[in-house]
């Protein structure tokens, strides 16, 4: 929102939420009906009217491709222009980037229905293409330049343009984040070439589609925050510097505000002496910038089949909220199926996110495998090979710590990462499975004064150490399966084992520590008001509305953790899993040891170190 919102700030359909797409529905239905239901064969079907809908959808795909590419490239760091972080407030502010796509679709429909000249346009007319280009280079660029300068006058800036400039570090969609009235002014300018060709009889479907695509491409490119225009283009044709800007050129406008006003063609900045003097040097510097080498890497993987869209590289609005199933993602099944086939055949670890913790550079890498694939015997070798490649790459790059997230540390897969340490005993990168902090988080989530807890779920390194700590601390641990008691008892000292109890009753305690194998029936048999505290990587499927569920082991990140604009799987905003935090703390403390296999760090020491570095306990619980 602008600092002093003016008239026509809010979009007309802002209150409709996701139902805003329905404003196009009557026109889309009418175009389909008229195209397929013409009875008079003497009339030709009008392609322009029917193509408005697919063109509108293709624009959304175009925007999404730029979002994914920009987020991937800026996370890697090569050719990144500006290092300033992007936070949740910017993601929320730019969440309505599709409004202008809806608006243009609506305008196309209305123009077709009102103007006879828009009917039965040919597919191509060379003179119309040339005329469109000439009018853009002349009147459009010139008028935009002066409109843009006017928008930087304090009166208009405070009421309109300041909303756009709220984003210093831009993303592609920042290009179209404007108040409704300001965007109407831009569309009025961009309509000049289109209406000119219409009224001169030189319009074509190609000129309408190509011009909008050109505007979209240049707009999105200019805000992508990584430099991609090669130097050889300007060497071959030097005047190009006056006809095409670069991402670094426009980035300076967002940091300096009073320079580089031009739309896409910098010639008017040269003419009126408003070109930033550092434009060329920033361009050179950005082109030469190498990929960033982080200090800490967290290795994760895809979870549900929908998680490909909820990644930070996927849909920004979904990534900025805890993962939840969305019905409309079912419509994406062809892409989902393609991604599953691709991950089964091949793949390579890719960078998902970058963060900064004080002076510590962090990255999240993802194994391109879904959770279900980790349980397929024939996929395990492929997964371990990808994890091994990540180990080797991290070691070669000089990365300090690599933490294993989710099932990348599964015992049945690689014994909590131990097989890689034995295979490469001279690894310099420290391998962390985060078990110590996960145990500490669970122990500190148990309400004070609790005399007895139920421990239920798959036996794991974390579960065993929780049982050991509780039994040694004098808290009775109840198991509901005799086999579980035998397995836990084998890992306990004789004294501690006296606090391990087998019971057939579910009503022994209202505090349950639960893992992956907790069934729905067991939840239903738990007493009313039971507090379920997960110790596993994945949350239980909630089956009770009269019980309470903790998040999986996690902590709230401190404010000085920068560039946090997405949620970690199902966790709330600015909350990080214990396994991810463990790697950060390990690097901050400069501990020179691995934590994998059966190795455990001192849980109390790890817990205190986490608190000292600003991480806070997560006390929020939820009902089903």
MISEVO-883324 format. One record per residue (C-alpha): residue in one letter; x, y, z. Coordinates in Angstrom, 2 decimals, decimal comma, always signed. Each point is the difference from the previous one (the first is absolute). Layout:
BEGIN
res:c1:c2:c3
A:X:Y:Z
...
//
This chain:
BEGIN
res:c1:c2:c3
X:+0,00:+0,00:+0,00
X:+1,21:+3,50:-0,82
X:+0,93:+2,24:+2,94
X:-3,05:+2,25:-0,64
X:-2,34:-2,07:-2,22
X:-1,73:+2,07:-2,68
X:-3,22:-0,61:-1,90
X:-0,23:-3,20:-2,06
X:+2,58:-1,70:+2,19
X:-1,95:-3,18:+0,65
X:-0,74:-2,45:-2,79
X:-3,74:-0,37:-0,77
X:-0,01:-3,72:+0,79
X:+2,30:+0,15:+3,04
X:-2,77:-1,22:+2,33
X:-0,71:-3,05:-2,15
X:+3,23:-1,76:+0,98
X:+0,68:-3,02:-2,22
X:-3,48:+0,37:-1,49
X:+1,26:+3,02:-1,96
X:+0,63:-2,26:-3,01
X:-3,77:-0,32:-0,37
X:-0,14:+3,51:-1,49
X:+1,38:-1,56:-3,19
X:-2,37:-2,98:+0,04
X:-3,00:+1,54:-1,86
X:+2,24:+1,28:-2,81
X:+1,95:-3,26:-0,23
X:-3,21:-2,03:-0,18
X:-1,46:+2,34:-2,62
X:+3,14:-0,20:-2,15
X:-0,04:-3,79:+0,09
X:-3,72:-0,13:-0,75
X:+0,19:+2,38:-2,97
X:+3,03:-1,77:-1,42
X:-1,42:-3,52:+0,04
X:-3,73:+0,67:-0,40
X:-0,03:+2,10:-3,20
X:-2,73:-1,40:-2,26
X:+0,42:+2,35:-2,94
X:+2,94:-1,49:-1,90
X:+0,41:+3,21:-2,04
X:+1,55:+1,58:+3,10
X:+3,56:-0,85:+0,84
X:+0,86:-0,86:+3,57
X:+1,78:+2,86:+1,76
X:+3,30:-1,22:+1,43
X:+0,85:+3,13:+2,00
X:-3,02:-0,32:+2,31
X:+0,61:-3,68:+0,78
X:+3,76:+0,52:+0,45
X:-0,35:+2,58:+2,78
X:-0,41:-2,68:+2,68
X:+2,96:-2,22:-1,01
X:+2,13:+3,13:-0,44
X:-0,94:+1,15:+3,51
X:+0,98:-3,42:+1,40
X:+3,26:+0,03:-1,96
X:+0,88:+3,34:+1,60
X:-0,41:-1,55:+3,44
X:+2,33:-2,84:-1,01
X:+2,49:+2,56:-1,34
X:-0,02:+1,85:+3,33
X:+0,38:-3,21:+2,01
X:+3,00:-1,10:-2,05
X:+1,72:+3,30:+0,76
X:-0,84:-0,30:+3,72
X:+1,53:-3,49:+0,19
X:+3,06:+0,93:-2,06
X:+0,68:+3,16:+1,98
X:-0,34:-1,70:+3,38
X:+2,29:-2,82:-1,10
X:+2,68:+2,30:-1,41
X:-0,03:+2,43:+2,93
X:+0,21:-2,94:+2,44
X:+3,08:-1,30:-1,81
X:+1,47:+3,49:-0,06
X:+1,69:+0,09:-3,38
X:-0,65:+3,32:-1,78
X:-2,17:+1,16:+2,90
X:-0,29:+3,80:-0,04
X:-1,23:+0,99:+3,45
X:+0,55:-1,94:+3,23
X:-2,77:+1,61:+2,02
X:-2,39:-2,59:+1,42
X:-3,61:-0,68:-0,93
X:-2,35:-0,61:+2,90
X:-3,59:-1,13:+0,49
X:-1,39:+3,54:-0,09
X:+1,23:+0,39:-3,58
X:-1,46:-3,36:-1,04
X:-3,37:+0,99:+1,47
X:+0,12:+3,42:-1,64
X:+0,73:-1,53:-3,40
X:-2,53:-2,78:+0,29
X:-2,42:+1,71:-2,42
X:+2,34:-0,05:-3,00
X:-2,65:-1,78:-2,05
X:-2,49:+2,89:+0,31
X:+1,45:+1,77:-3,01
X:-0,23:-3,21:-2,05
X:-3,70:-0,22:+0,82
X:-0,38:+3,68:-0,87
X:+1,60:-0,36:-3,43
X:-2,11:-3,07:-0,78
X:-3,08:+1,99:+0,97
X:+1,06:+2,94:-2,17
X:+0,63:-2,27:-2,99
X:-3,50:-1,48:+0,34
X:-1,64:+3,43:+0,36
X:+1,90:+1,50:-2,95
X:-1,03:-2,92:-2,19
X:-3,66:+0,35:+0,93
X:-0,09:+3,79:-0,42
X:+2,20:+0,63:-3,05
X:-0,87:-1,48:-3,36
X:+3,63:+0,52:-1,07
X:+1,08:-2,72:+2,45
X:-2,06:-2,64:-1,78
X:+1,59:-2,48:-2,41
X:+3,52:+1,33:+0,32
X:+2,50:-1,87:-2,18
X:+2,63:-2,16:+1,65
X:+2,89:+2,10:-1,36
X:+0,58:+3,40:-1,58
X:+3,58:+1,20:-0,44
X:-0,95:+3,67:-0,25
X:-1,89:-0,25:+3,31
X:+3,00:-1,58:+1,74
X:+2,30:+2,78:-1,28
X:-2,48:+2,72:+0,97
X:-0,36:-1,44:+3,51
X:+3,79:-0,04:+0,45
X:+0,43:+3,57:-1,24
X:-2,76:+1,39:+2,21
X:+1,47:-1,76:+3,02
X:+3,50:+1,35:-0,65
X:-1,35:+3,50:-0,50
X:-3,12:+1,14:+1,86
X:-0,31:-2,84:+2,54
X:+3,60:+0,11:+1,28
X:+0,01:+3,81:+0,00
X:-3,33:+0,39:+1,82
X:+0,87:-2,74:+2,48
X:+3,28:+1,71:+0,87
X:-1,76:+3,23:+0,95
X:-2,88:-1,80:+1,72
X:+2,56:-1,91:+2,05
X:+1,78:+3,19:+0,98
X:-3,34:+1,52:+0,98
X:-0,75:-3,03:+2,15
X:+3,20:+0,74:+1,93
X:-1,34:+3,43:+0,97
X:-0,81:-0,20:+3,71
X:-3,76:+0,51:-0,56
X:-0,45:-2,93:-2,40
X:+2,81:-2,06:+1,53
X:-1,56:-0,06:+3,45
X:-3,45:-0,85:-1,40
X:+0,92:-2,54:-2,66
X:+3,56:-0,83:-1,05
X:+1,41:-0,52:+3,51
X:-1,90:-3,30:+0,07
X:+2,14:-1,31:-2,84
X:+3,21:+1,35:+1,55
X:-0,69:-1,72:+3,31
X:+1,94:-2,89:-1,55
X:+3,70:+0,88:-0,10
X:+1,19:-3,50:-0,91
X:-2,34:-0,77:-2,85
X:-1,50:-3,21:-1,31
X:-1,43:-0,29:-3,53
X:-3,57:+0,52:+1,23
X:+1,03:+3,26:+1,71
X:-0,28:+1,42:-3,52
X:-3,80:-0,04:+0,09
X:-0,64:+0,86:+3,65
X:-1,73:+3,36:-0,24
X:-3,22:+1,60:+1,25
X:-2,92:-0,46:-2,38
X:+0,01:+3,62:-1,17
X:+3,70:+0,00:-0,80
X:-0,30:-3,18:-2,04
X:-2,91:+1,50:-1,93
X:+2,33:+2,85:-0,99
X:+2,61:-2,48:-1,22
X:-2,56:-2,01:-1,95
X:-1,23:+3,21:-1,62
X:+3,53:+0,56:-1,29
X:+0,45:-3,57:-1,18
X:-3,34:+0,10:-1,80
X:+1,17:+2,79:-2,34
X:+1,75:-2,35:-2,50
X:-2,85:-2,53:+0,18
X:-2,80:+2,51:-0,61
X:+2,03:+1,69:-2,73
X:+0,31:-3,26:-1,92
X:-3,68:-0,73:+0,59
X:-1,21:+3,30:-1,41
X:+2,47:-0,06:-2,92
X:-1,08:-3,51:-0,95
X:+3,48:-1,47:+0,53
X:-0,71:-1,93:+3,20
X:+0,60:-3,72:+0,20
X:-0,22:-2,71:+2,64
X:+3,81:-0,28:-0,15
X:+0,55:+3,72:+0,65
X:-2,34:-0,01:+3,00
X:+1,52:-3,15:+1,48
X:+3,63:+0,84:-0,78
X:-0,18:+3,53:+1,40
X:-1,45:-1,12:+3,35
X:+2,53:-2,85:+0,15
X:+2,83:+2,46:-0,69
X:-1,20:+2,34:+2,76
X:-0,33:-2,93:+2,43
X:+3,43:-1,41:-0,86
X:+1,84:+3,30:+0,37
X:-1,89:+0,92:+3,16
X:+0,66:-3,34:+1,69
X:+3,63:-0,10:-1,12
X:+0,64:+3,50:+1,32
X:-1,09:-1,02:+3,49
X:+1,55:-3,50:+0,23
X:+3,01:+1,10:+2,14
X:+2,59:-1,97:-1,95
X:+1,90:+1,13:-3,06
X:-0,52:-2,12:-3,10
X:+0,63:+2,27:-3,01
X:+3,36:-1,09:-1,46
X:+2,63:+2,62:-0,77
X:+0,46:-1,21:-3,59
X:-3,43:+1,33:-0,95
X:+1,14:+3,57:+0,66
X:+3,37:-0,67:-1,66
X:-1,60:-1,17:-3,23
X:-2,51:+2,87:-0,11
X:+1,11:+2,93:+2,26
X:-3,17:+2,10:-0,54
X:-1,91:-2,79:+1,79
X:+0,90:+1,65:+3,32
X:-2,47:+2,75:-0,89
X:-2,75:-2,42:-1,07
X:+0,05:-2,66:+2,71
X:+0,59:+0,26:+3,72
X:+1,42:-2,75:+2,23
X:-1,16:-1,32:+3,39
X:+2,90:+1,77:+1,73
X:-0,95:+3,28:-1,74
X:-3,52:-0,06:+1,43
X:+1,16:-1,36:+3,36
X:+1,82:+3,30:+0,51
X:-3,32:+1,81:-0,38
X:-1,33:-1,96:+3,00
X:+3,02:+0,83:+2,14
X:+0,73:+3,58:-1,15
X:-3,60:+1,09:-0,83
X:+0,97:+3,13:-1,98
X:+1,77:-1,59:-2,96
X:-0,69:-2,48:-2,84
X:-3,65:+0,96:-0,56
X:-0,33:-1,49:-3,50
X:-2,48:-2,77:-0,76
X:+2,04:-2,52:-2,00
X:+2,13:+2,28:-2,18
X:+2,57:+2,13:+1,89
X:+0,33:+2,55:-2,80
X:-2,17:+2,55:+1,83
X:+2,16:-0,29:+3,12
X:+2,98:+0,85:-2,22
X:-1,87:+2,88:-1,66
X:-1,20:+1,56:+3,27
X:+3,12:-0,90:+2,00
X:-1,71:-2,24:+2,57
X:+2,08:-3,11:-0,60
X:+1,73:-1,25:+3,15
X:+3,77:+0,34:-0,37
X:+0,56:-3,41:+1,57
X:-2,22:-1,85:-2,51
X:+2,89:-1,40:-2,05
X:+2,14:-0,97:+2,98
X:-2,89:-1,80:+1,73
X:-0,76:-1,85:-3,24
X:+3,63:-1,17:-0,26
X:+0,17:-0,94:+3,68
X:-3,25:-1,99:-0,14
X:+1,09:-1,90:-3,12
X:+3,26:-1,01:+1,66
X:-1,53:-1,06:+3,29
X:+0,53:-3,70:+0,74
X:-2,38:-2,36:+1,76
X:-0,07:+0,42:+3,75
X:+1,79:-2,54:+2,22
X:-1,99:-0,43:+3,22
X:+1,31:-0,92:+3,44
X:-2,91:-2,30:+0,83
X:-2,19:-2,15:-2,24
X:-3,24:-1,66:+1,04
X:-0,87:-2,99:-2,17
X:-3,72:-0,60:-0,37
X:-2,29:-1,68:-2,56
X:-3,51:+0,21:-1,46
X:-2,77:-1,25:+2,27
X:-3,53:-0,37:-1,38
X:-0,76:-0,05:-3,71
X:-1,20:+3,60:+0,35
X:+3,22:+1,16:+1,65
X:+1,59:+0,81:-3,37
X:-2,41:+2,96:-0,20
X:+0,52:+0,94:+3,67
X:+3,76:+0,25:-0,29
X:+1,49:+3,48:+0,07
X:+0,72:-0,50:-3,72
X:-3,65:-0,86:-0,60
X:-3,01:+2,20:+0,73
X:+1,17:+2,86:+2,22
X:-3,38:+0,41:+1,71
X:-0,11:-3,71:+0,95
X:+3,64:-0,08:+1,09
X:-0,63:+2,93:+2,37
X:-2,53:-2,01:+2,00
X:+0,24:-3,37:+1,82
X:-0,57:-2,82:-2,45
X:-3,64:-0,92:-0,40
X:-1,83:-1,93:-2,69
X:-1,75:+2,19:-2,59
X:-2,76:-1,39:-2,20
X:+1,08:+1,97:-3,07
X:+3,42:-1,68:+0,01
X:-1,81:-3,13:-1,22
X:-0,41:+1,85:-3,29
X:+3,79:-0,03:-0,31
X:+0,13:-3,80:-0,16
X:+1,76:-0,15:-3,43
X:+2,92:+2,03:+1,39
X:-0,03:-2,00:+3,25
X:+0,11:-3,28:-1,91
X:+2,81:+1,27:-2,20
X:+2,01:+1,04:+3,07
X:-0,45:-3,43:+1,60
X:+1,23:-1,74:-3,15
X:+2,95:+2,37:-0,22
X:+1,05:-0,59:+3,62
X:-0,20:-3,77:-0,49
X:+2,29:+0,11:-3,03
X:+2,59:+2,60:+0,89
X:+0,59:+3,20:+1,87
X:+2,54:+2,17:+1,76
X:-0,03:+1,82:+3,31
X:-1,07:+3,61:-0,47
X:+0,15:+3,19:+2,06
X:-3,35:+1,01:+1,47
X:+0,72:+2,87:+2,36
X:+2,71:+2,23:+1,41
X:+0,05:+1,72:+3,38
X:+2,38:+2,09:+2,03
X:+0,50:-0,49:+3,75
X:+2,22:+2,84:+1,17
X:+3,12:-0,70:-2,10
X:-0,87:-3,64:-0,66
X:-1,16:-0,81:-3,54
X:-2,66:-2,69:-0,16
X:-1,50:-1,98:-2,86
X:-2,65:-2,69:-0,27
X:+0,56:-2,69:-2,60
X:-2,72:-2,43:-1,06
X:+0,27:-3,60:-1,14
X:-2,46:-0,34:-2,93
X:-1,85:-2,94:+1,56
X:-3,42:-0,18:+1,62
X:-0,54:-1,47:+3,47
X:-1,74:-3,06:-1,42
X:+3,10:-0,84:-2,04
X:+2,10:-0,34:+3,19
X:-2,07:-3,07:+0,89
X:+0,57:-1,68:-3,37
X:+2,85:-2,48:+0,20
X:+0,99:+0,49:-3,63
X:+0,33:+3,77:+0,51
X:+2,31:-0,12:+3,03
X:+3,23:-0,40:-1,91
X:-0,89:+2,95:-2,23
X:-0,88:+2,16:+3,02
X:+3,20:-0,91:+1,84
X:+2,01:+0,82:-3,11
X:-1,58:+3,47:-0,11
X:+0,73:+0,53:+3,70
X:+3,57:-1,20:-0,51
X:+0,44:+2,45:-2,90
X:-1,23:+2,79:+2,29
X:+2,58:-1,03:+2,64
X:+2,83:+0,05:-2,53
X:-1,11:+3,31:-1,52
X:-0,27:+1,60:+3,46
X:+3,45:-1,25:+0,95
X:+1,57:+1,22:-3,24
X:-1,54:+3,45:+0,41
X:+1,34:+0,34:+3,53
X:-3,42:+0,04:+1,68
X:+0,31:-0,32:+3,77
X:-3,16:-1,91:+0,95
X:-2,53:-2,12:-1,85
X:-3,16:-0,86:+1,94
X:-2,25:-2,85:-1,07
X:-3,71:+0,80:-0,08
X:-3,09:-2,21:-0,14
X:+0,69:-3,52:-1,33
X:+3,48:+0,78:-1,30
X:+1,23:-1,26:+3,37
X:-2,28:-3,05:+0,25
X:+1,65:-2,91:+1,79
X:-1,17:-2,53:-2,59
X:+1,41:+2,21:-2,76
X:+3,47:+0,98:+1,20
X:+0,04:-0,53:+3,80
X:-0,44:+3,70:+0,77
X:+2,75:+0,92:-2,46
X:+2,58:-2,31:+1,57
X:+0,76:-1,95:-3,17
X:+1,30:+3,16:-1,71
X:+2,33:+0,83:+2,89
X:+1,44:-3,51:-0,12
X:+0,29:+0,10:-3,77
X:+1,72:+3,41:+0,07
X:+1,89:+0,16:+3,32
X:+1,92:+3,14:-1,04
X:-3,08:+2,15:-0,61
X:+0,55:+3,53:+1,26
X:-3,69:+0,91:-0,09
X:-1,72:-0,91:+3,27
X:-3,06:-2,22:-0,41
X:-2,85:+0,71:+2,41
X:-3,23:-1,97:+0,38
X:-1,31:+2,39:+2,66
X:-1,16:-2,72:+2,39
X:+1,38:+1,70:+3,11
X:-1,94:+3,22:-0,54
X:-3,14:-1,93:-1,02
X:+0,20:-1,90:+3,30
X:+0,57:+3,24:+1,93
X:-2,98:+1,70:-1,66
X:-2,33:-2,91:+0,83
X:+1,22:-0,19:+3,61
X:-0,59:+3,74:+0,45
X:-3,47:-0,27:-1,56
X:-1,24:-2,34:+2,74
X:-2,02:+1,98:+2,57
X:+1,87:+0,56:+3,24
X:-0,87:-2,45:+2,78
X:-1,18:-2,74:-2,36
X:+0,60:-3,28:+1,86
X:-0,79:-2,38:-2,83
X:-0,06:+0,00:-3,81
X:-1,08:-2,45:-2,66
X:+2,63:-0,69:-2,67
X:-1,44:-1,35:-3,22
X:+1,40:-0,18:-3,50
X:+2,78:-1,50:-2,05
X:+3,17:-0,65:+2,00
X:+2,64:+2,48:-1,09
X:+3,17:+1,64:+1,22
X:-2,01:+2,97:+1,25
X:-2,64:-2,18:+1,71
X:+2,64:-2,13:+1,76
X:+1,82:+3,05:+1,36
X:-3,24:+1,64:+1,11
X:-0,91:-3,18:+1,92
X:+3,49:-0,13:+1,53
X:-0,08:+3,66:+1,10
X:-3,50:-0,28:+1,50
X:+0,66:-3,25:+1,84
X:+3,27:+1,31:+1,40
X:-1,84:+3,18:+1,03
X:-2,53:-1,97:+2,02
X:-2,95:+0,36:-2,41
X:-1,87:-3,20:-0,67
X:-0,14:-0,98:-3,67
X:-2,96:-2,17:-0,97
X:+0,08:-2,12:-3,17
X:-3,06:-1,71:-1,44
X:+1,81:-2,87:-1,70
X:+2,11:-2,68:+1,68
X:+2,40:-0,14:-2,94
X:+0,55:+3,74:+0,34
X:+0,84:-0,50:+3,68
X:+2,59:-2,63:-0,85
X:+1,62:+2,17:-2,65
X:+0,09:+3,10:+2,22
X:+1,19:-1,94:+3,04
X:+3,01:-1,31:-1,92
X:+1,21:+3,59:-0,34
X:-0,57:+1,02:+3,65
X:+2,11:-0,41:+3,11
X:-1,45:-2,38:+2,64
X:-0,87:+2,95:+2,27
X:-1,70:+1,96:-2,75
X:-1,87:-3,10:-1,19
X:-2,02:-0,01:+3,25
X:-1,90:+3,01:-1,34
X:-0,91:-1,78:-3,25
X:-3,49:-1,48:+0,33
X:-2,19:-2,09:-2,28
X:-3,75:+0,64:+0,15
X:-3,00:-1,22:-1,94
X:-2,02:+3,02:+1,11
X:-0,10:+3,18:-2,06
X:-1,15:+2,12:+2,93
X:+3,26:+0,02:+1,95
X:+1,08:+3,49:-1,09
X:-1,20:+3,03:-1,93
X:+3,49:+0,75:-1,34
X:+0,93:-2,11:-3,00
X:+3,33:+0,13:-1,82
X:-0,74:-1,33:-3,46
X:+1,88:-1,12:-3,10
X:-0,72:-1,08:-3,54
X:-1,95:-3,18:+0,72
X:-2,66:+1,58:+2,20
X:-3,31:-1,33:-1,35
X:-3,37:+1,71:-0,14
X:-1,47:-2,66:+2,31
X:+2,62:+0,74:+2,64
X:-0,83:+3,69:-0,17
X:-3,69:-0,78:+0,40
X:+0,75:-2,12:+3,08
X:+2,01:+2,74:+1,69
X:-1,71:+1,89:+2,86
X:-1,88:+3,22:-0,78
X:+2,33:+3,02:+0,15
X:+3,13:-2,01:-0,80
X:+3,03:+2,01:-1,07
X:+1,75:-1,64:-2,97
X:+3,67:+1,04:-0,29
X:+1,66:-1,38:-3,17
X:+3,63:-1,05:+0,13
X:+0,09:-1,03:-3,66
X:+0,81:+2,01:-3,11
X:-3,61:-0,18:-1,23
X:-3,13:+1,07:+1,93
X:-2,68:-2,57:+0,83
X:-3,24:+0,06:-1,94
X:-2,32:+1,74:+2,45
X:-3,00:-2,13:+0,94
X:-1,36:+1,75:+3,10
X:-1,64:+3,40:+0,45
X:-0,03:-0,28:+3,78
X:+3,77:-0,50:+0,26
X:+2,98:+2,27:-0,57
X:+2,88:-0,42:-2,43
X:+3,47:+1,51:+0,18
X:+2,00:+0,70:-3,13
X:+2,85:-2,30:-0,88
X:+3,23:+0,94:+1,90
X:+0,66:+3,61:-0,96
X:+0,92:+3,43:+1,34
X:-0,77:+3,61:-0,92
X:+2,81:+1,63:-1,97
X:+1,45:+3,30:+1,29
X:-0,59:+3,27:-1,86
X:+3,56:+0,12:-1,29
X:-0,63:-3,05:-2,19
X:-0,44:+1,74:-3,36
X:-1,66:-0,77:-3,32
X:-2,76:-2,14:+1,50
X:-2,90:+0,11:-2,45
X:-1,24:-3,60:+0,05
X:-1,16:-2,54:+2,57
X:+1,89:-3,19:+0,73
X:-2,53:-2,63:-1,00
X:-2,94:+0,03:+2,48
X:+1,66:+2,29:+2,56
X:-1,27:+3,55:+0,63
X:+1,79:+3,08:-1,30
X:+3,52:+0,61:+1,33
X:+0,02:-3,37:+1,73
X:+2,80:-2,44:-0,81
X:+0,26:-3,73:+0,65
X:+2,39:-1,13:+2,73
X:+2,00:-1,98:-2,57
X:+0,61:+3,13:-2,08
X:+0,82:+2,16:+3,01
X:+2,48:-2,61:+1,25
X:+2,21:+0,55:-3,04
X:-0,04:+3,78:+0,47
X:+0,87:-0,24:+3,70
X:+2,76:-2,53:-0,76
X:+1,63:+2,49:-2,36
X:-0,50:+2,98:+2,32
X:+1,61:-1,89:+2,88
X:+2,72:-1,34:-2,31
X:-0,34:-3,50:+1,42
X:+2,49:-2,32:-1,66
X:-1,92:-3,28:+0,05
X:-2,65:-1,87:-1,94
X:-3,42:-0,93:+1,33
X:-1,19:-2,99:-1,95
X:-0,42:-3,74:+0,43
X:-0,26:-0,69:+3,75
X:+1,98:+3,12:+0,91
X:-1,80:+2,54:+2,18
X:+1,08:+3,39:+1,27
X:-0,81:+1,21:+3,50
X:-3,69:+0,94:-0,29
X:+0,20:+2,60:+2,76
X:+3,02:+1,66:-1,62
X:-1,72:+0,10:-3,40
X:-3,22:+1,37:+1,52
X:+1,79:+2,80:+1,86
X:+2,03:+0,91:-3,09
X:-3,21:+0,26:-2,05
X:-1,56:+2,35:+2,53
X:+3,16:+2,11:+0,21
X:-0,07:+0,52:-3,75
X:-3,55:+1,32:+0,13
X:-2,14:-3,04:-0,84
X:-3,12:-0,18:+2,18
X:-2,14:-2,97:+1,08
X:-3,17:-0,48:-2,01
X:-2,85:-0,38:+2,46
X:-2,92:+0,29:-2,41
X:-2,32:-3,00:-0,09
X:-3,05:-0,62:-2,13
X:-3,17:-2,01:+0,12
X:-0,74:-2,30:-2,92
//
